[in-house]
Amino acid sequence: MDFVKRLLATLARALFWTVGFGDADRGRRLASNLAVIVTLAAGLGVWIALPWYGVLGVAVVLALWLLLTRSGRLALAATHIGIASLPQRWGASSVIVIGIAGVVAVLVAMLSMGRGFQATMNSTGDETTAIVLRGGSQAETNSVILRNQVPLISSLPGIARDAEGRALVSPELSQVVALPSSADGTDVNVQFRGIGEQGWAVHDSVKLVQGRKFNTGLREIVAGQGAQKQFRDLEVGKTLKLGNQEWTVVGVFASGDAHDSEIWTDAQTLATTYNRGAWQLASVRTEGKDGFEKFKAAMAADPRLKLDVETTKAYYAKQSGQLNTLLTILGTVIGAIMAVGAVFGALNTMYAAVAGRAREIATMRAIGFRGLPVVMGVMLETMLLALVGGLLGGALAWLVFNGYSASTMGSNFSAVVFEFKVTPELLWTGLKWALGIGLVGGLFPALRAARLPITAALRAV
């Protein structure tokens, strides 16, 4: 039995040495450190996911402890001493502030991109306008509606009608064309939409702000305000070549949603230019929410119409979901990578601060400051610097990116113009990230300060 124990011990030491730990004690220390890192990462994740009332609860508990307990009051005194010495360490302390400000600014900017795109898509359409696509189609680009199906759609109940009793149904086409961008002249995909005779009445949120509407049968274009800003040659009176034909821009419209990124013309003219024998979708104005339900039920009950129906609001919100999720994940990953660098910067700065204040900390320990007040003093100092960095980064993101206009590819492979939206929710998220980085970056230097031998520290210069 003793032989077996000795053999197992020898194998264990060999294993630790083989993987680079050197010995069993070093391996145990490494495992312990890894466990601490995993625990801190998990705790940081919980902190970032904490709702505002959870953060408020933590702040209230901490404030009560600082004000009502002896250890808390000592921690406040230790924090005051540390803050008073910041002017002598402003260079090193600014590393924490600037590093965390950079993390928060980049994180909030990335997330505001997704929020802006989602807000643009969510504002497109409403609950009383339906979009009709071929059964199973996920987007306009892969949908086909036969021309003989349009009269059948127009005869269904629940559809709103104009003063002359005509059904508000607009058969439409969606053609992706390339236009030179205003920024550098490179070709960018733009959605060229052809709308039917009732198109303006169906899309009643679209308002002409310059020029006039296009005439049926003529190669005339009206451009969205967003498209006009992002692309060249869309001013009223300009001509451009699309589909080997000359088109004239006769007007500019505003909708405040995804349609602002498009250019519109007459559907039949577009079909003739690009040799289209069928439509891709039908936009329908219904008689309110009840009208939409009647229209959808009648569509499902007609065996001649193998078509899908949903509200335009639901359709465009669904189109934004995947991209918003991608941008959120991308922003979080980039923010996390930068946060690791900021944590190491905070660690180095606070370790140097603890080493430079060794005699001061030892003096506090000698006159009655216990380990907990010293730990909290260093932690609160780091958290204060992190708070300043978070506020600075949030302010920078709001000043630079809020309302910034950009474009990205939508589900139909054409550009969608949108504005970055730096919301209070995103600023709050960035602030929690800043405080989390300060918490992790100050923890180990604080523990070191609490464990600093009093006699050794007093001998240090």
C-alpha positions in Angstrom: 0.0 0.0 0.0 2.8 2.4 0.8 4.4 1.6 -2.5 1.2 2.4 -4.3 0.9 5.7 -2.5 4.5 6.6 -3.3 4.0 5.7 -7.0 0.8 7.8 -7.3 2.6 10.7 -5.7 5.5 10.4 -8.1 3.1 10.2 -11.1 1.3 13.3 -9.8 4.5 15.3 -9.5 5.6 14.2 -13.0 2.2 15.2 -14.4 2.4 18.7 -12.9 6.0 19.1 -14.1 5.1 17.8 -17.7 2.3 20.4 -18.2 4.5 23.1 -16.9 3.4 23.6 -13.4 6.7 22.6 -12.0 5.4 20.9 -8.8 2.1 20.0 -7.1 2.0 23.1 -5.0 2.4 25.3 -8.1 -0.3 23.3 -9.9 -2.7 23.8 -6.9 -2.0 27.5 -6.9 -2.7 27.7 -10.6 -5.9 25.8 -10.2 -6.9 28.0 -7.4 -6.1 31.1 -9.5 -8.1 29.7 -12.4 -11.0 29.1 -10.1 -10.8 32.7 -8.8 -10.7 34.0 -12.4 -13.8 32.0 -13.4 -15.6 33.1 -10.3 -14.8 36.7 -11.0 -15.9 36.4 -14.6 -19.2 34.8 -13.5 -19.7 37.5 -10.9 -18.9 40.2 -13.5 -21.5 38.7 -15.8 -24.1 38.7 -13.1 -23.3 42.3 -12.2 -23.7 43.5 -15.8 -27.0 41.6 -16.1 -28.3 43.1 -12.9 -31.3 45.4 -13.4 -31.3 48.9 -12.1 -33.2 48.1 -8.9 -30.6 45.4 -8.1 -27.8 47.8 -8.5 -29.7 50.3 -6.4 -30.1 47.7 -3.7 -26.3 46.9 -3.7 -25.6 50.7 -3.5 -28.0 51.1 -0.5 -26.5 48.2 1.4 -23.0 49.5 0.8 -23.9 53.0 1.9 -25.6 51.8 5.1 -22.5 49.7 5.9 -20.2 52.7 5.3 -22.3 55.0 7.4 -23.5 52.9 10.3 -20.7 50.5 11.1 -17.2 51.2 12.6 -15.5 49.2 9.8 -17.4 51.2 7.2 -16.4 54.5 8.7 -12.8 53.4 8.8 -13.1 52.4 5.1 -14.4 55.9 4.3 -11.5 57.4 6.1 -9.0 55.1 4.2 -10.7 56.1 1.0 -10.4 59.8 1.8 -6.6 59.3 2.5 -6.2 57.5 -0.9 -8.2 60.1 -2.8 -6.2 62.9 -1.2 -3.0 61.4 -2.6 -4.4 61.1 -6.2 -2.8 64.4 -7.4 0.6 62.9 -6.8 -0.4 59.9 -8.9 -2.5 61.6 -11.5 -0.5 60.1 -14.4 -0.9 56.5 -13.3 -4.5 57.1 -12.3 -5.4 58.5 -15.7 -4.4 55.1 -17.2 -7.5 53.6 -15.4 -9.8 56.5 -16.4 -8.7 56.6 -20.1 -8.7 52.8 -20.5 -12.2 52.3 -19.0 -13.5 55.3 -21.0 -12.3 53.7 -24.2 -14.0 50.4 -23.3 -17.3 52.1 -22.5 -17.2 54.4 -25.6 -16.5 51.5 -28.0 -19.1 49.2 -26.3 -21.8 51.8 -26.3 -21.1 52.8 -29.9 -21.3 49.3 -31.2 -24.5 48.6 -29.3 -26.0 51.9 -30.4 -25.5 50.8 -34.0 -27.8 47.8 -33.5 -30.3 49.9 -31.5 -30.5 52.4 -34.3 -31.0 49.9 -37.1 -33.6 48.1 -35.0 -35.4 51.3 -34.3 -35.5 52.2 -38.0 -36.9 48.8 -38.9 -39.4 48.7 -36.0 -40.8 52.1 -37.1 -41.5 50.8 -40.6 -45.0 49.7 -41.2 -47.9 49.4 -38.8 -50.6 47.0 -37.6 -53.1 47.9 -40.3 -50.9 47.4 -43.3 -50.4 43.9 -44.6 -47.6 42.5 -46.7 -48.5 39.5 -48.9 -45.6 37.2 -50.0 -45.4 33.8 -51.6 -45.9 31.0 -49.1 -42.7 30.2 -47.3 -40.8 33.3 -48.5 -38.8 35.0 -45.8 -38.2 38.3 -47.8 -39.4 40.2 -50.8 -36.4 39.1 -52.9 -37.4 35.5 -53.0 -41.2 36.0 -53.4 -43.4 35.7 -56.5 -47.0 36.7 -56.8 -48.7 36.0 -60.2 -50.5 38.8 -61.8 -53.8 36.9 -61.9 -53.6 36.6 -58.1 -53.9 40.4 -57.5 -57.6 40.6 -58.4 -58.3 37.7 -56.1 -56.4 39.4 -53.3 -58.3 42.7 -53.9 -61.7 40.9 -53.6 -61.0 39.6 -50.1 -62.8 41.1 -47.1 -61.1 43.4 -44.6 -59.4 45.5 -47.2 -59.8 49.3 -46.9 -61.1 51.2 -50.0 -60.7 54.7 -51.3 -63.5 57.2 -52.0 -64.2 55.6 -55.3 -64.5 52.2 -53.8 -61.2 50.8 -55.1 -59.4 48.3 -52.9 -56.2 49.8 -51.4 -53.9 47.1 -52.8 -50.5 47.9 -54.3 -48.7 45.1 -56.3 -45.0 45.8 -56.1 -41.6 44.9 -57.3 -38.2 45.2 -55.6 -35.2 45.5 -57.8 -31.7 45.9 -56.3 -29.6 48.4 -58.2 -26.1 49.9 -57.7 -25.6 53.6 -57.1 -22.3 55.5 -56.2 -22.1 56.5 -52.6 -21.7 60.1 -51.6 -18.7 59.3 -49.4 -16.3 57.7 -51.9 -18.1 57.0 -55.1 -18.1 53.2 -54.7 -21.1 51.3 -55.9 -23.6 50.4 -53.1 -26.8 48.4 -53.5 -30.0 50.4 -53.3 -33.6 49.1 -53.3 -35.5 50.3 -56.4 -39.2 49.8 -55.5 -42.0 49.8 -58.0 -45.4 50.6 -56.5 -48.9 50.2 -57.9 -51.5 52.8 -58.6 -52.7 52.7 -55.0 -49.2 52.7 -53.6 -49.2 56.2 -52.2 -52.6 55.6 -50.4 -51.4 52.3 -49.0 -48.0 53.8 -47.8 -49.7 56.8 -46.3 -46.8 57.6 -44.0 -44.7 58.5 -47.0 -44.9 62.2 -47.7 -43.5 64.1 -50.6 -41.1 66.9 -49.4 -39.6 68.1 -52.7 -40.7 68.0 -56.3 -43.6 65.9 -57.5 -44.7 62.3 -57.7 -43.7 60.1 -60.7 -46.1 59.7 -63.6 -47.3 56.3 -64.6 -45.7 54.9 -67.7 -42.7 57.3 -67.6 -39.2 56.5 -66.3 -39.3 58.9 -63.4 -38.0 58.4 -59.9 -38.7 59.8 -56.4 -36.0 59.2 -53.9 -36.1 58.8 -50.1 -34.4 61.4 -48.0 -31.9 58.9 -46.6 -31.0 57.6 -50.0 -30.5 61.1 -51.3 -28.0 61.8 -48.5 -26.1 58.6 -49.0 -25.9 58.4 -52.8 -25.0 60.6 -55.6 -27.2 62.0 -58.4 -30.5 61.8 -56.6 -31.2 65.5 -56.5 -34.4 66.6 -58.3 -33.8 67.1 -62.0 -30.8 64.8 -62.2 -30.8 61.8 -64.5 -29.2 58.4 -63.9 -28.9 55.2 -65.9 -30.5 52.1 -64.5 -31.3 48.9 -66.5 -29.7 50.5 -69.6 -32.4 53.2 -69.5 -32.3 56.9 -68.5 -34.4 57.8 -65.5 -35.2 61.3 -64.2 -35.4 62.2 -60.5 -38.6 64.2 -60.1 -39.2 64.2 -56.3 -37.9 63.4 -52.8 -40.1 61.8 -50.1 -39.7 61.3 -46.3 -41.1 58.4 -44.3 -38.9 58.3 -41.2 -38.4 54.5 -41.6 -36.6 51.9 -43.8 -38.4 53.3 -46.9 -36.3 56.4 -46.6 -33.4 54.3 -48.0 -35.2 53.4 -51.2 -36.0 55.0 -54.6 -39.5 54.5 -56.0 -41.1 54.4 -59.4 -44.2 53.0 -61.2 -44.4 49.2 -60.8 -45.4 48.5 -64.4 -42.6 50.7 -65.8 -40.1 48.9 -63.6 -41.4 45.5 -64.7 -41.1 46.5 -68.4 -37.5 47.8 -67.9 -36.3 44.6 -66.1 -38.5 42.1 -68.0 -40.6 41.1 -65.0 -43.7 39.0 -65.7 -44.9 38.7 -62.1 -45.0 40.8 -59.0 -43.0 40.1 -55.8 -45.4 41.3 -53.1 -48.6 43.1 -52.5 -49.0 45.8 -49.9 -52.5 46.1 -48.5 -54.2 48.7 -46.4 -56.7 46.9 -44.1 -59.7 48.2 -42.1 -57.8 48.4 -38.8 -56.7 45.4 -36.8 -60.0 43.6 -37.1 -59.8 44.1 -40.9 -56.4 42.6 -40.9 -57.6 39.5 -39.1 -60.5 39.1 -41.6 -58.2 39.6 -44.5 -55.7 37.0 -43.2 -58.4 34.4 -42.5 -59.9 34.9 -45.9 -56.5 34.5 -47.5 -55.9 31.2 -45.6 -59.4 29.9 -46.6 -58.9 30.5 -50.4 -57.2 27.4 -51.9 -56.2 29.5 -55.0 -53.9 31.7 -52.9 -50.9 29.9 -51.5 -49.7 33.1 -49.9 -48.4 34.3 -46.5 -49.8 37.4 -44.8 -48.4 39.4 -41.9 -48.5 43.0 -40.8 -45.8 45.3 -42.2 -44.7 46.1 -38.6 -44.1 42.4 -37.8 -42.4 41.8 -41.1 -39.8 44.6 -40.8 -39.2 43.9 -37.1 -38.4 40.3 -38.0 -36.0 41.5 -40.7 -34.0 43.5 -38.1 -33.8 40.8 -35.5 -30.8 38.8 -36.8 -28.6 41.8 -37.6 -29.4 43.4 -34.2 -28.4 40.2 -32.4 -25.2 40.0 -34.5 -24.2 43.6 -33.6 -25.0 43.0 -30.0 -22.8 39.9 -29.8 -20.0 41.6 -31.8 -20.1 44.7 -29.5 -20.1 42.6 -26.4 -17.1 40.5 -27.6 -15.1 43.5 -28.6 -16.0 45.3 -25.3 -15.0 42.2 -23.4 -11.6 42.0 -25.1 -11.0 45.7 -24.4 -12.2 45.2 -20.9 -9.5 42.6 -20.2 -6.9 45.1 -21.3 -8.5 47.7 -19.0 -8.5 45.3 -16.1 -4.8 44.6 -16.5 -4.2 48.4 -16.7 -6.1 48.9 -13.5 -4.2 46.0 -11.8 -0.8 47.4 -12.7 -1.8 50.9 -11.7 -3.3 49.9 -8.3 -0.4 47.5 -7.5 2.0 50.4 -8.1 -0.2 52.6 -6.0 -0.2 50.1 -3.1 3.6 49.7 -3.4 4.1 53.4 -3.4 1.9 53.9 -0.4 3.3 51.0 1.6 4.4 53.1 4.5 1.1 55.0 4.6 -0.9 51.8 4.6 1.3 50.3 7.2 0.8 53.3 9.4 -2.9 53.0 9.1 -2.7 49.3 10.0 -0.6 50.2 13.0 -3.0 52.8 14.4 -6.0 50.4 14.2 -7.2 50.0 10.6 -8.1 46.4 10.1 -7.8 44.4 6.9 -11.4 45.0 5.7 -11.3 48.8 5.9 -8.0 48.9 4.0 -9.4 46.5 1.3 -12.6 48.6 1.0 -10.5 51.8 0.9 -8.5 50.7 -2.1 -11.6 49.2 -3.8 -13.6 52.4 -3.4 -10.7 54.4 -4.8 -10.5 52.2 -7.8 -14.3 52.2 -8.3 -14.3 56.0 -8.1 -11.7 56.2 -10.9 -13.8 53.6 -12.9 -16.9 55.7 -12.4 -15.2 58.7 -13.8 -14.0 56.7 -16.8 -17.5 55.3 -17.4 -19.1 58.7 -17.3 -16.4 60.1 -19.7 -16.8 57.1 -22.1 -20.6 57.4 -22.1 -20.4 61.2 -22.7 -17.9 60.6 -25.6 -20.2 58.0 -27.2 -23.2 60.2 -26.9 -21.5 63.3 -28.3 -19.9 61.5 -31.3 -22.3 58.7 -32.2 -25.8 59.7 -31.2 -27.7 60.6 -34.3 -24.8 59.7 -36.6 -26.1 58.5 -39.9 -24.8 55.3 -41.5 -26.0 52.5 -43.7 -25.9 48.7 -43.7 -27.1 45.8 -45.7 -30.7 44.8 -45.1 -32.3 41.4 -45.7 -32.8 42.2 -49.4 -29.0 42.9 -49.9 -29.6 46.6 -50.3 -28.5 49.5 -48.1 -30.7 50.6 -45.2 -29.9 54.1 -43.9 -30.3 54.5 -40.2 -29.0 56.6 -37.3 -27.0 55.5 -34.2 -29.1 55.7 -31.1 -27.2 56.1 -27.8 -30.1 55.4 -25.4 -30.1 55.8 -21.5 -30.3 52.0 -21.3 -27.0 51.7 -23.3 -25.3 54.4 -21.2 -26.4 52.5 -18.0 -25.0 49.3 -19.4 -21.7 51.0 -20.2 -21.5 52.4 -16.6 -22.1 48.9 -15.2 -19.2 47.6 -17.3 -17.0 50.4 -16.0 -17.8 49.6 -12.4 -17.3 45.9 -13.0 -13.8 46.5 -14.5 -13.0 48.7 -11.5 -14.1 46.0 -9.1 -12.0 43.3 -10.7 -9.0 45.7 -11.3 -9.0 46.8 -7.7 -9.6 43.6 -5.8 -6.2 41.9 -5.9 -4.2 45.1 -5.1 -6.6 45.7 -2.2 -6.1 42.2 -0.9 -2.3 42.8 -1.2 -2.6 46.0 0.8 -4.5 44.3 3.5 -1.9 41.5 3.8 1.1 43.9 3.7 3.3 43.1 6.8 3.3 46.1 9.0 7.0 45.9 10.0 8.2 45.3 6.5 6.1 48.1 5.1 7.4 50.6 7.8 11.0 49.8 6.8 10.2 50.5 3.1 11.0 53.9 1.7 
